[in-house]
Amino acid sequence: MNDGALDGLRVLDLTRVLAGPLCAMVLGDLGADVLKVERPGRGDDTRAWGPPFVAGESAYYLNINRNKRSLTLNLGEERGWGVLAELIEASDVVIDNFKLGTLDRWGFGDDWYAEHAPHVVRCTISGYGSSGPRAGELGYDFIAQAESGLMAITGEQEGEPMKLGVAIVDFCVGLFAAISILAAVEDRHRTGLGQQTEVNLHDTGLQMLAAIASNYLISGEPARRYGNGHPNIVPYSTFTTADGELVVAVGNDAQFLALCETLGHPEWAADTRFARNEDRVRHRQEIESLIADRIATRTRADWIEAMSAVGIPNGPVNSVAEALSSPHALAREMVTDIVHPTIGSFRSLGLPMRMSETPTTIRRHPPLLGEHTDEVLFELGYDEDTVAELRADGIV
């Protein structure tokens, strides 16, 4: 097996919770050597986010910290800053989600980097960025979903605004952060110098409005909730069959004709209210009501078979258990076992990125708190006596 695409890249992960750890894990999946720096005795906040726990490790923490090593370091002490300086100088990438100004206060500002670590790519993850009237405020996914407008367009039409079931803004921040880091590393090949990248929850939440934002900016019409429907495409929603929920996602007029024929009502496609997608959007309630009445007469499996046979996009609304146990998910190894020193092994999500020449791999279990502290300090040149002294003094 070839090395990962980022083999040889050293990443210092100074983050906690979700967005930053996810970003670092993605880089680790791609082959980077990721060092997670944590507070002595406590570690990443998510280590305590449970239940469920297994052998003292939370499921939340285990999900976003594979392919890392863990070093504990007391950054409330100046001696801890000295160790941090050496770690930064030995790294290619540094990711942090400290409160704005924290690293500068510890002495790690632009001037320090220019003198001591000009090669380092720095990625800062924050709530609102480093400029604007809210610069420096702390950010939280739930609040970002609310403030960005995402909750206003999520939920039933007459219901209350609703967040997604996962911390989706945090997740997308982590992915955008990883993309920005990879771009900066690529640029370093040209210039020999690192640079600062910045990703925040506020900007990312707005970006996630996607076509909804464009609809508003172009038309001036307020965005609203459509339940499981789509503002620009009809029919594109969930329907209740005789025994479960089914998603039907008709993307063009040809597919709509096929749907009408499959439902036994080809005349709907000739109706001037429904013939074109723009007509169906205007007459959403009428056509969706007709479709719903027909779909309710047969089972989900019957409709999936019939629609799939003629190329109508559709799929069941699965439970999490059904999704993770589906034949395709298992064939794609999207559920895997990870060997762990205290748990033995545990089931976890697999790798979503597949690369032909530099495969992504799970090489390391999510580390125990401080599991690699001695190993990393020895790599920096510390001897056993010095490491023992740092540990006795509560620095590591």
Beta strands, then each sheet from edge to edge (+ up, - down):
strand 1: 10-14
strand 2: 33-38
strand 3: 53-54
strand 4: 57-58
strand 5: 68-72
strand 6: 93-96
strand 7: 121-126
strand 8: 196-200
strand 9: 236-240
strand 10: 245-249
strand 11: 314-316
strand 12: 335-340
strand 13: 344-349
sheet 1: 5+ 2+ 1+ 6+ 7+ 8+
sheet 2: 3+ 4-
sheet 3: 9+ 10- 11+
sheet 4: 12+ 13-
end
